[in-house]
Amino acid sequence: MHGLVSLGCRRNATRMRRSASFGAAMASSLTVCKLRMRGRGLLVKCLERVDTFFQRSITTDVVATQVEALRTHGSDEKDGCKSLSAVQAERQGQAERSVLISCHSRTNEKRFFKYLSSHGDINKYFFYESYGTYAVVEFARQEGVASLLEEAAIPTISHESLVPFKSRLLSLKNLGSVDSANQQAELQTQLQTTIPINELIQRLSREESIDQQVTSLTEAYQLTEENSRLRFLVCSLLKDIAAAYFPKSTIKPFGSSVNGFGKLGCDLDMFLDLDGIRGRKAKMPKSGLFLEYQLKRANSERAVTQSILSVIGECVEQFVPGCVGVQKILNARCPLVRFAHQPSGFQCDLTANNRVAMKSTELLYLYGKLDPRVRFLVFTVRCWARVHGITSSIPGAWITNFSLTVMVLFFLQRRTPPIIPTLDHLRDLAGPEDMSVIEGNDCTFVSDFSKIQLQSNTDSLEQLLCEFFEFYSTFAFNKMSINIRKGKEQNKPEVTPLYIQNPFEISLNISKNVNATQLDRFVALCQESSWLLQQSENRTPRNGKGGKTPKPWGLASLLLPSQVVGMKSSKKRRREPASERIKILLESLKNNNQPKKS
């Protein structure tokens, strides 16, 4: 009963938050935001303690109540303003106490829970679909995992040989735990991929404002609590084999999986962190005697990285269950091992000691936490770009998601007043504990959120979205570069269509792959999207007749794949000026680029 009450309270709280004025929330200062997040975190902790008290006071026979409580436990947890390292440490701890179990789609959930609970208290579990049905189970203590693994058996198959590699990826066999077919007891599985674009457009068309459309899109696309847990668990499973070769090493996710801008279905970028091995606690004794490890030498750090990844890649291919399609891409600028992890459905890239990428992840995480509008705008622009083919999962001349995110950050720095600070300002606020120099690159910036004071900017999401498109439809790409360290345009240091300075490796252009054709498409789509959002008939909901789905409007209209073509071929008189304007702007852009091409 207490689980149902907690769930009801959370649902009511969610409705109240959605019904609150978004404009008022945007006008709140950073201090108010922090106080609110702290208060929410205290409320969640209080509810968890009450929930734990009740669970301990009832008998273990009341399995149904425990199942309901665990299904909803943690679903509304908020990370608040924790640092990325604190969030990662918490997630890694959860992953170390978790197992991944393949099971039947009609597994009896109560029996499943009771069977696993016999090995120890369970903090959380959930089911999902990926090449079958799987369950992620987190025990309260490490002893629960050990007890479960102790009972697991090596399968006996007569017609083939098995590699006796024991991992926390298990299979649940039918021991009377599957319901009969006529009961149709399908498990409640958690969504691990984004909804189809047509379904998203329909959902957005039902919203009452563009601000609500932007928040609805973000809610539909962002990583869920369960998906984040699964990503850390996959890293933990791979760490088990890496630690056999390199004790005290670990494997951590980076990029979209943890920076707050990842969407459901995005790749899992991981790096093998060997820094834990390098720590020295030994002190020179008074006698003058000193011990050190004997190690093999290599020609360069890159050669060491290539050798380590080659060995780990071979082990993943030969021994780790569920990993297929292993590719060792060791001669790339950043050597990596690429493979698919079938039990989770993730496409994985494993690198080693990619410290600069981790600092970039931490920086984006910080910016996303400073103001909620940052994440809302990034999710919206990324979705818009993917629909129109501006970005792609296939390597090529397209703008990458990282480049697009930096462009959004730069735009928000250029607001009056700015919504987020420059990287140089974040560096000035840094303390001694924040100092970081990686391979000669200054990667220092403040990590304490309380030191960052934001200016008062109350721009709505609708205003920001419209002016983002307007900003880049008129940006002087032919001579200026984008730099979030300074927060202002600077002359290009080299001739290239799009120049976006790497935040930390400042001599690098993160958009060097983008050609003139792709940049022209981006500018043209920004011009058309800006025009669409300025039309009065496209700024208010269009109710469907006879109970039909409302016609796409606002943000939903920008996500229609045929919108650009429709704009050019429309014969309606009211759209003719727009077509002419677009034609003139494209001609102007072509003429501006002509001297450069010649």
C-alpha positions as CSV (number, residue, x, y, z in Angstrom):
1,M,0.0,0.0,0.0
2,H,2.8,2.4,0.8
3,G,4.3,1.8,-2.7
4,L,1.0,2.8,-4.3
5,V,0.8,5.9,-2.1
6,S,4.3,6.9,-3.0
7,L,3.5,6.4,-6.7
8,G,0.3,8.5,-6.4
9,C,2.2,11.3,-4.7
10,R,4.8,11.4,-7.4
11,R,2.2,11.4,-10.1
12,N,0.4,14.3,-8.5
13,A,3.6,16.2,-8.1
14,T,4.4,15.6,-11.8
15,R,1.0,17.0,-12.8
16,M,1.5,20.1,-10.6
17,R,5.0,20.7,-12.0
18,R,3.7,20.5,-15.6
19,S,0.8,22.9,-14.9
20,A,3.1,25.5,-13.3
21,S,4.0,28.5,-15.5
22,F,7.1,27.8,-17.4
23,G,7.9,31.5,-17.7
24,A,8.0,31.8,-13.9
25,A,10.4,28.9,-13.7
26,M,12.7,30.6,-16.3
27,A,12.7,33.8,-14.3
28,S,14.0,32.0,-11.2
29,S,17.6,32.7,-10.2
30,L,20.2,30.0,-9.9
31,T,20.0,30.2,-6.2
32,V,16.3,29.5,-6.2
33,C,16.8,26.6,-8.6
34,K,19.4,25.1,-6.3
35,L,17.2,25.4,-3.2
36,R,14.3,23.8,-5.1
37,M,16.5,20.9,-6.3
38,R,17.9,20.4,-2.8
39,G,14.4,20.4,-1.3
40,R,13.2,17.9,-3.9
41,G,16.2,15.7,-3.2
42,L,15.5,15.8,0.6
43,L,11.9,14.9,-0.1
44,V,12.9,11.9,-2.2
45,K,15.3,10.7,0.5
46,C,12.6,11.1,3.1
47,L,10.2,9.1,1.0
48,E,12.9,6.4,0.5
49,R,13.5,6.1,4.2
50,V,9.8,5.8,5.0
51,D,9.5,3.2,2.2
52,T,12.4,1.3,3.6
53,F,10.9,1.4,7.1
54,F,7.7,-0.1,5.9
55,Q,9.4,-2.7,3.9
56,R,11.3,-3.9,6.9
57,S,8.2,-3.9,9.1
58,I,6.2,-6.3,6.8
59,T,6.9,-10.0,6.3
60,T,8.7,-11.3,3.2
61,D,5.6,-13.2,2.1
62,V,4.0,-10.0,0.9
63,V,5.8,-10.1,-2.4
64,A,3.3,-8.2,-4.5
65,T,3.7,-5.0,-2.4
66,Q,7.5,-5.2,-2.6
67,V,7.3,-5.7,-6.3
68,E,5.2,-2.6,-6.8
69,A,7.4,-0.5,-4.6
70,L,10.6,-1.6,-6.4
71,R,9.1,-1.0,-9.8
72,T,8.5,2.6,-9.0
73,H,11.5,3.1,-6.7
74,G,13.9,5.8,-8.0
75,S,11.8,6.6,-11.1
76,D,11.6,10.2,-10.1
77,E,15.0,10.6,-8.5
78,K,16.9,13.8,-9.5
79,D,20.6,14.2,-9.6
80,G,20.3,17.8,-8.5
81,C,23.5,19.8,-8.8
82,K,25.9,16.9,-8.1
83,S,29.3,17.0,-9.9
84,L,29.7,14.6,-12.8
85,S,32.3,12.6,-10.8
86,A,29.8,12.2,-7.9
87,V,27.1,11.0,-10.3
88,Q,29.5,8.5,-11.9
89,A,30.7,7.2,-8.6
90,E,27.1,6.6,-7.5
91,R,26.2,4.9,-10.8
92,Q,29.3,2.7,-10.8
93,G,28.4,1.5,-7.3
94,Q,24.9,0.6,-8.5
95,A,26.4,-1.2,-11.5
96,E,28.9,-3.2,-9.3
97,R,25.9,-4.6,-7.3
98,S,23.9,-5.4,-10.4
99,V,23.4,-8.4,-12.7
100,L,21.9,-8.8,-16.2
101,I,19.5,-11.7,-16.6
102,S,18.0,-13.1,-19.8
103,C,14.5,-14.5,-19.1
104,H,11.2,-15.5,-20.7
105,S,8.8,-12.8,-21.7
106,R,6.1,-14.5,-19.6
107,T,8.2,-14.9,-16.5
108,N,6.2,-14.7,-13.3
109,E,7.4,-11.4,-11.8
110,K,6.5,-12.3,-8.2
111,R,8.3,-15.6,-8.3
112,F,11.2,-14.0,-10.1
113,F,11.5,-11.4,-7.4
114,K,11.1,-13.9,-4.6
115,Y,13.8,-16.2,-6.0
116,L,16.3,-13.4,-6.4
117,S,15.5,-12.0,-2.9
118,S,16.6,-15.2,-1.4
119,H,20.1,-14.2,-2.1
120,G,19.8,-10.7,-0.6
121,D,17.8,-7.5,-0.5
122,I,17.1,-5.9,-3.9
123,N,17.2,-2.1,-4.4
124,K,15.7,-2.0,-7.8
125,Y,15.0,-4.1,-10.9
126,F,13.3,-3.6,-14.3
127,F,12.7,-5.5,-17.5
128,Y,13.4,-4.4,-21.1
129,E,13.5,-5.9,-24.6
130,S,16.6,-6.4,-26.7
131,Y,17.1,-9.7,-28.8
132,G,14.8,-11.1,-26.1
133,T,13.7,-10.1,-22.6
134,Y,16.2,-9.1,-20.0
135,A,16.1,-7.9,-16.4
136,V,18.6,-5.6,-14.6
137,V,18.7,-6.4,-10.9
138,E,20.5,-4.2,-8.4
139,F,21.2,-5.8,-5.0
140,A,21.5,-3.7,-1.8
141,R,24.9,-5.3,-1.1
142,Q,27.7,-7.0,-3.0
143,E,27.1,-10.2,-1.0
144,G,23.8,-10.6,-2.9
145,V,25.6,-10.7,-6.2
146,A,28.2,-13.2,-4.9
147,S,25.5,-15.4,-3.5
148,L,23.6,-15.5,-6.8
149,L,26.7,-16.2,-8.8
150,E,27.7,-19.0,-6.5
151,E,24.4,-20.8,-7.3
152,A,24.7,-20.2,-11.0
153,A,25.8,-23.3,-13.1
154,I,28.0,-23.7,-16.2
155,P,25.6,-25.0,-18.9
156,T,26.3,-28.5,-20.3
157,I,26.0,-28.9,-24.0
158,S,27.2,-32.0,-25.7
159,H,27.5,-30.9,-29.3
160,E,29.8,-27.9,-28.9
161,S,32.5,-26.6,-26.6
162,L,31.9,-23.6,-24.2
163,V,34.4,-21.0,-23.0
164,P,34.1,-21.2,-19.2
165,F,34.1,-17.4,-18.6
166,K,31.9,-16.4,-15.7
167,S,30.3,-13.0,-15.8
168,R,27.3,-11.2,-14.4
169,L,25.3,-11.9,-17.6
170,L,23.1,-14.8,-16.7
171,S,20.2,-16.8,-18.1
172,L,17.1,-17.7,-16.1
173,K,15.9,-21.2,-16.9
174,N,12.3,-22.3,-16.5
175,L,11.8,-23.6,-13.0
176,G,8.1,-23.2,-12.9
177,S,8.4,-19.4,-13.1
178,V,6.7,-19.0,-16.5
179,D,3.0,-18.4,-16.7
180,S,0.9,-20.5,-19.0
181,A,0.2,-19.0,-22.5
182,N,-3.5,-18.5,-21.8
183,Q,-2.8,-16.2,-18.9
184,Q,-0.9,-13.7,-21.2
185,A,1.2,-12.4,-18.3
186,E,3.5,-10.2,-20.3
187,L,6.1,-8.3,-18.3
188,Q,6.1,-4.6,-18.1
189,T,9.2,-3.6,-20.0
190,Q,11.0,-0.2,-20.1
191,L,11.4,1.6,-23.3
192,Q,15.0,1.7,-24.5
193,T,14.6,3.5,-27.9
194,T,13.0,6.8,-29.0
195,I,9.4,6.9,-30.3
196,P,8.9,7.1,-34.1
197,I,9.1,10.6,-35.5
198,N,5.5,10.5,-36.7
199,E,4.3,9.7,-33.2
200,L,6.4,12.5,-31.8
201,I,4.9,15.0,-34.3
202,Q,1.4,13.9,-33.2
203,R,2.3,14.3,-29.6
204,L,3.8,17.8,-30.1
205,S,0.8,18.9,-32.1
206,R,-1.5,18.3,-29.1
207,E,0.5,20.7,-26.9
208,E,-0.8,24.2,-26.2
209,S,2.4,26.2,-26.6
210,I,5.8,26.0,-28.3
211,D,7.4,26.0,-24.9
212,Q,5.5,22.9,-24.0
213,Q,6.4,21.3,-27.3
214,V,10.1,21.7,-26.5
215,T,9.8,20.2,-23.0
216,S,7.6,17.4,-24.4
217,L,10.2,16.5,-27.0
218,T,13.0,16.5,-24.4
219,E,11.0,14.2,-22.1
220,A,10.4,11.8,-25.0
221,Y,14.0,11.7,-26.2
222,Q,16.2,11.9,-23.1
223,L,17.8,8.9,-21.4
224,T,15.6,7.3,-18.8
225,E,16.8,6.3,-15.3
226,E,16.7,2.6,-16.4
227,N,18.7,3.2,-19.6
228,S,21.4,5.1,-17.7
229,R,21.7,2.2,-15.2
230,L,22.0,-0.2,-18.1
231,R,24.8,1.8,-19.7
232,F,26.8,1.8,-16.5
233,L,26.2,-1.9,-16.1
234,V,27.5,-2.7,-19.5
235,C,30.7,-0.8,-18.6
236,S,30.9,-2.7,-15.4
237,L,30.6,-6.1,-17.1
238,L,33.5,-5.2,-19.5
239,K,35.5,-3.9,-16.6
240,D,35.5,-7.3,-15.0
241,I,37.6,-8.7,-17.9
242,A,39.9,-5.6,-18.2
243,A,40.6,-5.7,-14.4
244,A,41.9,-9.3,-14.8
245,Y,44.8,-7.9,-16.9
246,F,45.1,-4.4,-15.2
247,P,43.9,-4.5,-11.5
248,K,42.5,-1.2,-10.3
249,S,41.5,-0.1,-13.8
250,T,37.9,0.7,-14.6
251,I,35.8,1.4,-17.6
252,K,33.6,4.5,-17.6
253,P,31.0,5.9,-20.0
254,F,31.6,9.4,-21.5
255,G,29.9,11.6,-24.1
256,S,26.2,11.6,-24.6
257,S,25.6,8.6,-22.2
258,V,26.5,10.9,-19.2
259,N,26.7,14.5,-20.2
260,G,22.9,15.0,-20.0
261,F,22.3,15.4,-23.8
262,G,22.1,11.7,-24.8
263,K,18.9,10.4,-26.4
264,L,17.5,6.9,-26.1
265,G,19.3,4.6,-28.6
266,C,22.5,6.7,-28.8
267,D,25.9,4.9,-28.9
268,L,27.7,3.9,-25.7
269,D,31.2,5.6,-25.7
270,M,33.5,4.1,-23.0
271,F,37.1,4.6,-22.0
272,L,39.4,2.3,-20.2
273,D,40.7,4.4,-17.3
274,L,44.2,3.3,-16.2
275,D,44.9,6.2,-13.9
276,G,44.0,4.2,-10.8
277,I,47.0,1.9,-11.5
278,R,49.5,4.8,-11.6
279,G,48.7,6.1,-8.1
280,R,51.7,5.7,-5.7
281,K,51.3,5.5,-2.0
282,A,54.8,4.1,-1.3
283,K,57.2,6.3,0.6
284,M,61.0,6.2,0.6
285,P,62.0,4.5,3.8
286,K,64.8,5.8,6.0
287,S,66.9,2.8,5.2
288,G,67.1,3.9,1.6
289,L,65.6,0.7,0.3
290,F,62.8,1.1,-2.3
291,L,60.6,-1.3,-4.3
292,E,59.1,-0.7,-7.7
293,Y,57.3,-2.8,-10.2
294,Q,59.1,-4.3,-13.2
295,L,57.3,-3.2,-16.3
296,K,57.8,-3.7,-20.0
297,R,58.7,-0.6,-22.1
298,A,57.1,0.7,-25.3
299,N,58.1,3.3,-27.9
300,S,55.3,5.7,-27.0
301,E,52.1,6.0,-25.0
302,R,50.1,5.6,-28.2
303,A,51.9,2.2,-28.7
304,V,50.9,1.2,-25.2
305,T,47.3,2.2,-25.8
306,Q,47.2,0.2,-29.1
307,S,48.6,-2.9,-27.4
308,I,46.2,-2.7,-24.5
309,L,43.1,-2.2,-26.7
310,S,44.3,-5.0,-29.0
311,V,44.4,-7.5,-26.1
312,I,41.1,-6.3,-24.6
313,G,39.4,-6.4,-28.0
314,E,40.6,-10.0,-28.5
315,C,39.2,-11.0,-25.1
316,V,35.9,-9.3,-25.8
317,E,35.6,-11.1,-29.1
318,Q,36.6,-14.5,-27.8
319,F,35.3,-14.6,-24.3
320,V,32.7,-12.0,-23.3
321,P,29.1,-13.2,-24.0
322,G,26.8,-11.0,-26.0
323,C,29.5,-9.0,-27.7
324,V,29.5,-9.4,-31.5
325,G,31.0,-7.6,-34.6
326,V,34.2,-6.7,-32.8
327,Q,36.4,-4.3,-34.8
328,K,39.9,-3.2,-33.6
329,I,40.4,0.3,-35.2
330,L,43.9,0.9,-33.7
331,N,45.4,3.3,-36.3
332,A,42.8,6.0,-35.9
333,R,43.7,9.3,-34.3
334,C,42.1,7.9,-31.2
335,P,42.5,4.1,-31.2
336,L,39.4,2.2,-30.3
337,V,37.6,-1.1,-30.2
338,R,34.1,-1.1,-31.7
339,F,31.4,-3.8,-31.1
340,A,27.8,-4.4,-30.5
341,H,26.5,-5.6,-27.2
342,Q,23.4,-7.6,-28.0
343,P,21.9,-8.0,-24.5
344,S,21.6,-4.2,-24.2
345,G,21.3,-3.3,-27.8
346,F,24.1,-0.7,-27.6
347,Q,26.7,0.0,-30.2
348,C,29.9,0.4,-28.2
349,D,33.2,2.3,-28.8
350,L,36.0,1.6,-26.3
351,T,39.0,3.8,-26.1
352,A,41.8,4.1,-23.5
353,N,42.8,7.0,-21.3
354,N,40.7,9.5,-23.4
355,R,41.0,12.2,-20.7
356,V,40.3,15.2,-22.9
357,A,37.0,13.7,-24.1
358,M,36.1,13.1,-20.4
359,K,36.7,16.8,-19.6
360,S,34.5,17.8,-22.6
361,T,31.8,15.5,-21.2
362,E,32.1,17.1,-17.8
363,L,31.9,20.6,-19.3
364,L,28.7,19.9,-21.3
365,Y,27.3,18.3,-18.1
366,L,28.0,21.4,-16.2
367,Y,26.4,23.7,-18.8
368,G,23.3,21.5,-19.0
369,K,22.9,21.7,-15.2
370,L,23.3,25.5,-15.0
371,D,20.0,26.3,-16.8
372,P,17.3,23.9,-17.9
373,R,16.8,25.8,-21.1
374,V,20.3,24.6,-22.3
375,R,19.2,20.9,-22.4
376,F,15.8,21.8,-23.9
377,L,17.3,23.7,-26.7
378,V,20.0,21.2,-27.5
379,F,17.5,18.3,-27.6
380,T,15.2,20.3,-29.9
381,V,18.0,21.4,-32.3
382,R,19.5,18.0,-32.5
383,C,16.2,16.4,-33.3
384,W,15.5,19.0,-35.9
385,A,18.9,18.5,-37.5
386,R,18.6,14.7,-37.6
387,V,15.1,14.8,-39.3
388,H,16.5,17.0,-42.0
389,G,19.7,15.0,-42.5
390,I,22.0,17.7,-41.2
391,T,23.5,15.2,-38.8
392,S,24.0,11.4,-39.4
393,S,25.2,8.4,-37.6
394,I,27.4,7.5,-40.6
395,P,30.8,9.3,-40.7
396,G,31.0,11.9,-43.4
397,A,30.8,15.6,-44.1
398,W,27.9,16.2,-41.9
399,I,27.8,18.4,-38.8
400,T,28.3,16.2,-35.7
401,N,26.1,16.3,-32.6
402,F,29.0,17.7,-30.6
403,S,29.5,20.5,-33.0
404,L,25.8,21.3,-33.0
405,T,25.8,21.3,-29.2
406,V,28.7,23.8,-29.1
407,M,26.8,26.0,-31.6
408,V,23.8,26.1,-29.2
409,L,26.1,26.9,-26.3
410,F,27.7,29.7,-28.3
411,F,24.3,31.1,-29.2
412,L,23.3,31.1,-25.5
413,Q,26.5,32.9,-24.6
414,R,25.6,35.6,-27.1
415,R,22.3,36.5,-25.6
416,T,21.7,39.8,-23.9
417,P,22.2,39.1,-21.0
418,P,24.0,35.8,-21.6
419,I,22.3,32.7,-20.3
420,I,25.5,30.7,-19.7
421,P,29.1,31.9,-19.0
422,T,32.1,31.5,-21.2
423,L,34.6,28.8,-20.6
424,D,37.3,31.4,-19.7
425,H,35.0,32.7,-17.0
426,L,34.5,29.2,-15.6
427,R,38.3,28.9,-15.6
428,D,38.7,32.1,-13.6
429,L,36.3,30.7,-11.0
430,A,38.3,27.5,-10.6
431,G,40.1,26.6,-7.4
432,P,43.3,24.6,-6.9
433,E,41.3,21.3,-6.8
434,D,40.0,22.1,-10.3
435,M,43.4,22.5,-12.0
436,S,43.7,20.1,-14.9
437,V,46.4,20.1,-17.7
438,I,46.1,17.1,-20.1
439,E,48.8,16.5,-22.7
440,G,49.7,20.2,-22.5
441,N,46.1,21.4,-22.8
442,D,44.5,23.6,-20.2
443,C,41.3,21.8,-19.2
444,T,40.7,23.7,-16.0
445,F,37.2,25.0,-15.1
446,V,35.2,25.3,-11.9
447,S,33.3,22.2,-10.7
448,D,31.5,23.8,-7.7
449,F,28.1,25.0,-8.9
450,S,27.7,27.4,-5.9
451,K,30.6,29.6,-7.3
452,I,28.8,30.3,-10.5
453,Q,26.5,33.3,-10.5
454,L,24.2,33.6,-13.6
455,Q,22.7,36.8,-15.0
456,S,19.0,37.2,-15.0
457,N,17.7,36.2,-18.5
458,T,14.0,35.4,-18.9
459,D,13.8,34.5,-22.6
460,S,11.2,31.8,-23.3
461,L,12.0,28.6,-25.1
462,E,9.9,29.8,-28.1
463,Q,11.9,33.0,-28.3
464,L,15.2,31.1,-28.0
465,L,14.3,28.6,-30.7
466,C,13.2,31.2,-33.2
467,E,16.2,33.4,-32.6
468,F,18.6,30.4,-32.8
469,F,17.6,29.8,-36.4
470,E,17.7,33.6,-37.1
471,F,21.2,33.9,-35.5
472,Y,22.8,31.2,-37.7
473,S,20.8,32.1,-40.8
474,T,22.8,35.4,-40.9
475,F,26.1,34.3,-39.2
476,A,29.2,35.2,-41.2
477,F,30.5,31.6,-41.6
478,N,32.7,32.7,-44.5
479,K,35.1,34.7,-42.2
480,M,34.2,34.1,-38.5
481,S,34.7,31.2,-36.2
482,I,32.8,30.0,-33.1
483,N,34.6,30.0,-29.8
484,I,32.9,29.2,-26.5
485,R,36.0,30.0,-24.5
486,K,35.6,33.7,-25.4
487,G,31.9,33.7,-26.2
488,K,32.4,35.8,-29.3
489,E,33.1,35.5,-33.0
490,Q,36.7,35.5,-34.0
491,N,38.5,35.5,-37.4
492,K,39.1,32.1,-38.9
493,P,42.6,30.8,-38.3
494,E,42.3,28.7,-41.5
495,V,40.2,28.4,-44.6
496,T,37.4,26.0,-44.0
497,P,33.6,26.3,-44.5
498,L,32.8,25.9,-40.7
499,Y,35.3,26.5,-37.9
500,I,34.4,25.7,-34.4
501,Q,37.3,25.8,-31.9
502,N,37.8,22.7,-29.7
503,P,37.1,23.9,-26.2
504,F,40.3,22.4,-24.8
505,E,42.5,21.4,-27.7
506,I,42.3,25.0,-29.0
507,S,44.4,24.4,-32.1
508,L,41.8,21.9,-33.5
509,N,38.6,22.6,-35.4
510,I,35.9,20.1,-34.3
511,S,34.0,20.8,-37.5
512,K,36.8,20.4,-40.0
513,N,34.9,17.5,-41.7
514,V,32.0,19.7,-42.7
515,N,32.0,20.8,-46.4
516,A,30.5,23.9,-48.0
517,T,27.4,21.9,-49.3
518,Q,26.4,20.7,-45.9
519,L,26.9,24.2,-44.3
520,D,24.8,25.7,-47.1
521,R,22.0,23.2,-46.3
522,F,22.2,24.1,-42.6
523,V,21.9,27.8,-43.3
524,A,19.0,27.4,-45.8
525,L,17.1,25.2,-43.3
526,C,17.7,27.8,-40.5
527,Q,16.3,30.5,-42.8
528,E,13.1,28.5,-43.6
529,S,12.6,27.4,-40.0
530,S,13.0,30.9,-38.7
531,W,10.4,32.1,-41.2
532,L,8.0,29.3,-40.3
533,L,8.1,30.2,-36.6
534,Q,7.4,33.8,-37.4
535,Q,4.1,33.1,-39.1
536,S,1.1,33.9,-36.9
537,E,-0.9,30.9,-38.1
538,N,1.9,28.6,-37.1
539,R,2.3,29.9,-33.6
540,T,-1.0,28.6,-32.2
541,P,-2.5,25.1,-32.0
542,R,-4.5,23.9,-35.0
543,N,-7.4,21.8,-33.7
544,G,-8.4,18.7,-35.7
545,K,-12.0,18.5,-36.9
546,G,-14.2,15.7,-35.7
547,G,-11.8,14.5,-33.0
548,K,-9.0,14.0,-35.4
549,T,-5.3,14.6,-34.5
550,P,-4.5,18.3,-34.6
551,K,-2.6,19.5,-37.6
552,P,1.2,20.0,-37.0
553,W,2.0,23.5,-35.8
554,G,5.0,25.3,-34.2
555,L,7.9,22.9,-33.5
556,A,5.9,20.0,-34.9
557,S,5.8,21.6,-38.3
558,L,9.6,22.0,-38.3
559,L,10.0,18.2,-38.0
560,L,8.0,17.3,-41.1
561,P,10.6,15.8,-43.5
562,S,8.8,17.3,-46.6
563,Q,8.5,20.7,-45.1
564,V,11.4,22.3,-47.0
565,V,10.2,20.9,-50.4
566,G,6.7,21.9,-49.6
567,M,7.8,25.5,-48.9
568,K,9.4,25.8,-52.3
569,S,6.6,24.2,-54.3
570,S,3.7,25.8,-52.6
571,K,1.4,27.7,-54.8
572,K,-0.5,29.5,-52.1
573,R,-0.2,33.2,-52.4
574,R,0.6,33.8,-48.8
575,R,3.7,31.7,-49.1
576,E,5.1,33.1,-52.3
577,P,7.0,36.0,-50.5
578,A,8.7,33.4,-48.3
579,S,9.8,31.4,-51.3
580,E,11.1,34.5,-53.0
581,R,12.9,35.5,-49.8
582,I,14.6,32.1,-49.5
583,K,15.6,32.2,-53.1
584,I,17.2,35.7,-52.7
585,L,19.0,34.6,-49.5
586,L,20.3,31.5,-51.2
587,E,21.5,33.5,-54.2
588,S,23.2,36.0,-51.8
589,L,24.9,33.1,-50.0
590,K,26.1,31.7,-53.3
591,N,27.5,35.1,-54.4
592,N,29.3,35.6,-51.0
593,N,31.0,32.2,-51.4
594,Q,31.9,32.7,-55.1
595,P,35.2,34.7,-54.6
596,K,36.4,32.1,-52.0
597,K,35.7,29.2,-54.4
598,S,37.5,30.9,-57.3
